[in-house]
């Protein structure tokens, strides 16, 4: 089941309002669109299956993850090359962007039916709008594709707060059994968000 969050205007990234000082310090609003959906899951599923097996779409999702992993591996080399040979670095970057655009466009068609939205994110969890109530301490599986680079994250999370607000619910959840590779995608996204803040 998909969860829709009203989009906000503007390109800057700002800290989101949250009930506690700790949350205000940790959560950042991601002011770029993300593709996002969430499904309730039971504790037995969480304990017996990896999140990727519950929420991924097979080869298409695997392709997104592979592209994201390659991006992370090439960042260091690209930075070093740009320092020593800027012209060559820029040329290779353009070639990489061209290949990346073709690859991601072919994969993205699989996810066009999912809504684009805005969320608030920290290294430990996320906050979002939900059209339905999610019980505190219940488990969900979340699927996020950060745009425009199509960096994917899929993870279990446990609901820590669900408050009724304007015919919808404000939900906060903490990531549960987050894989290191998925955590790195989140960390990179937060670094970029803080740099733009």
C-alpha positions as CSV (number, residue, x, y, z in Angstrom):
1,X,0.0,0.0,0.0
2,X,1.4,3.4,-0.9
3,X,1.6,6.4,1.3
4,X,1.3,9.9,-0.1
5,X,2.9,12.9,1.4
6,X,2.0,16.5,0.3
7,X,4.9,18.0,-1.6
8,X,6.4,21.2,-0.3
9,X,7.7,24.0,-2.6
10,X,11.3,25.2,-3.0
11,X,14.6,23.4,-3.5
12,X,16.3,24.0,-0.1
13,X,16.6,21.3,2.6
14,X,15.4,22.2,6.1
15,X,15.2,20.5,9.4
16,X,11.7,19.2,10.0
17,X,9.6,20.0,13.0
18,X,9.4,17.1,15.5
19,X,8.1,16.7,19.0
20,X,11.4,16.2,20.7
21,X,14.7,18.1,20.8
22,X,16.5,14.9,19.7
23,X,14.3,14.4,16.7
24,X,14.7,18.1,15.7
25,X,18.4,17.5,15.8
26,X,18.5,14.3,13.8
27,X,15.7,14.5,11.2
28,X,16.2,16.4,7.9
29,X,13.4,17.0,5.4
30,X,14.4,15.7,2.0
31,X,13.2,18.4,-0.3
32,X,13.9,16.4,-3.5
33,X,11.1,14.1,-4.6
34,X,11.5,10.4,-3.6
35,X,9.5,7.4,-4.7
36,X,8.1,5.9,-1.5
37,X,5.8,3.2,-0.4
38,X,5.2,1.2,2.8
39,X,3.5,-2.0,3.7
40,X,2.6,-3.4,7.2
41,X,4.4,-6.7,8.0
42,X,4.1,-9.0,11.0
43,X,6.9,-9.8,13.4
44,X,7.3,-13.3,12.1
45,X,8.1,-11.9,8.6
46,X,10.6,-9.5,10.1
47,X,12.4,-12.3,12.0
48,X,12.5,-14.8,9.1
49,X,12.9,-12.9,5.9
50,X,15.2,-10.1,4.7
51,X,13.5,-6.9,3.7
52,X,14.7,-7.2,0.2
53,X,12.8,-10.4,-0.3
54,X,9.6,-8.9,1.0
55,X,9.5,-5.6,-0.9
56,X,11.9,-5.7,-3.9
57,X,10.8,-6.3,-7.5
58,X,13.4,-8.8,-8.5
59,X,15.8,-7.9,-11.3
60,X,14.6,-4.3,-11.6
61,X,15.4,-3.5,-8.0
62,X,18.6,-5.5,-8.2
63,X,19.6,-3.3,-11.1
64,X,18.9,-0.1,-9.1
65,X,21.0,-1.4,-6.2
66,X,23.9,-2.4,-8.6
67,X,23.9,1.1,-10.2
68,X,23.9,2.8,-6.8
69,X,26.8,0.6,-5.6
70,X,28.8,1.5,-8.7
71,X,28.1,5.2,-8.1
72,X,29.5,4.9,-4.6
73,X,32.6,3.0,-5.8
74,X,33.4,5.5,-8.5
75,X,33.0,8.7,-6.4
76,X,36.5,8.4,-4.8
77,X,38.2,7.8,-8.2
78,X,36.4,10.6,-9.9
79,X,37.4,13.0,-7.2
80,X,41.0,12.1,-7.5
81,X,41.0,12.3,-11.3
82,X,39.3,15.7,-11.2
83,X,42.1,17.0,-9.0
84,X,44.9,15.7,-11.2
85,X,43.4,15.9,-14.7
86,X,40.3,18.0,-14.6
87,X,39.5,17.9,-18.4
88,X,39.8,14.1,-18.5
89,X,37.8,13.8,-15.3
90,X,35.0,16.0,-16.7
91,X,34.9,14.1,-20.0
92,X,34.6,10.7,-18.2
93,X,32.0,12.2,-15.9
94,X,29.9,13.2,-18.9
95,X,30.3,9.7,-20.4
96,X,29.3,8.1,-17.1
97,X,26.2,10.4,-16.9
98,X,25.2,9.4,-20.4
99,X,25.4,5.7,-19.7
100,X,23.8,6.2,-16.3
101,X,20.8,8.1,-17.8
102,X,20.1,5.3,-20.3
103,X,20.4,2.6,-17.6
104,X,18.2,4.3,-15.1
105,X,15.6,5.3,-17.6
106,X,15.1,1.7,-18.6
107,X,14.8,0.6,-15.0
108,X,12.6,3.6,-13.9
109,X,9.8,2.6,-16.2
110,X,9.1,-0.2,-13.7
111,X,8.4,2.3,-10.9
112,X,6.4,5.0,-12.7
113,X,3.2,3.8,-11.0
114,X,4.5,4.7,-7.6
115,X,3.9,8.2,-6.2
116,X,6.6,10.8,-5.7
117,X,6.6,12.4,-2.3
118,X,8.6,14.2,0.4
119,X,9.8,12.5,3.6
120,X,11.9,13.4,6.7
121,X,14.9,11.2,7.2
122,X,17.6,10.4,9.8
123,X,20.3,7.7,10.0
124,X,18.0,5.9,12.4
125,X,14.5,6.3,10.9
126,X,12.1,8.4,8.9
127,X,8.8,10.4,9.2
128,X,6.0,10.5,6.7
129,X,2.3,11.1,6.1
130,X,0.0,8.1,6.0
131,X,-3.6,7.9,4.9
132,X,-4.2,5.1,7.5
133,X,-3.3,4.6,11.1
134,X,-0.2,2.4,11.8
135,X,-0.1,1.1,15.4
136,X,2.8,2.0,17.6
137,X,5.4,-0.8,17.9
138,X,4.0,-2.5,14.7
139,X,6.4,-3.3,11.9
140,X,6.5,-2.0,8.3
141,X,8.6,-2.5,5.3
142,X,9.6,0.7,3.5
143,X,10.8,1.1,-0.1
144,X,12.5,4.4,-1.0
145,X,14.1,5.5,-4.3
146,X,15.9,8.8,-3.8
147,X,15.7,11.0,-6.9
148,X,17.2,12.2,-9.2
149,X,19.9,9.5,-8.9
150,X,17.5,6.6,-8.3
151,X,19.4,5.4,-5.2
152,X,17.3,2.6,-3.6
153,X,16.7,1.7,0.0
154,X,14.5,-1.1,1.3
155,X,14.3,-1.9,5.0
156,X,12.0,-3.0,7.9
157,X,11.1,-0.3,10.4
158,X,9.2,-0.2,13.6
159,X,6.5,2.5,14.2
160,X,7.4,4.7,17.2
161,X,4.7,7.3,16.8
162,X,1.5,7.8,14.8
163,X,-0.6,10.9,15.3
164,X,-3.8,11.9,13.7
165,X,-3.5,15.2,11.7
166,X,-5.8,16.8,9.1
167,X,-7.5,13.6,7.9
168,X,-4.2,11.7,7.8
169,X,-1.5,10.4,10.1
170,X,2.0,11.7,10.9
171,X,4.1,8.6,11.3
172,X,7.6,8.2,12.7
173,X,9.4,4.9,12.4
174,X,12.8,3.6,13.4
175,X,14.8,1.4,10.9
176,X,15.0,-2.2,12.0
177,X,17.8,-4.5,10.9
178,X,19.0,-2.0,8.4
179,X,21.7,-3.5,6.1
180,X,25.0,-1.7,6.0
181,X,24.7,-1.1,2.2
182,X,21.3,0.6,2.7
183,X,22.6,2.6,5.6
184,X,25.4,4.0,3.4
185,X,22.9,5.2,0.9
186,X,21.0,7.0,3.7
187,X,24.2,8.5,5.1
188,X,25.2,9.8,1.6
189,X,21.7,11.3,1.1
190,X,21.8,13.0,4.5
191,X,25.3,14.5,3.8
192,X,24.0,16.0,0.5
193,X,20.9,17.3,2.3
194,X,23.0,19.0,5.1
195,X,25.3,20.5,2.5
196,X,22.3,22.2,0.8
197,X,20.8,23.3,4.2
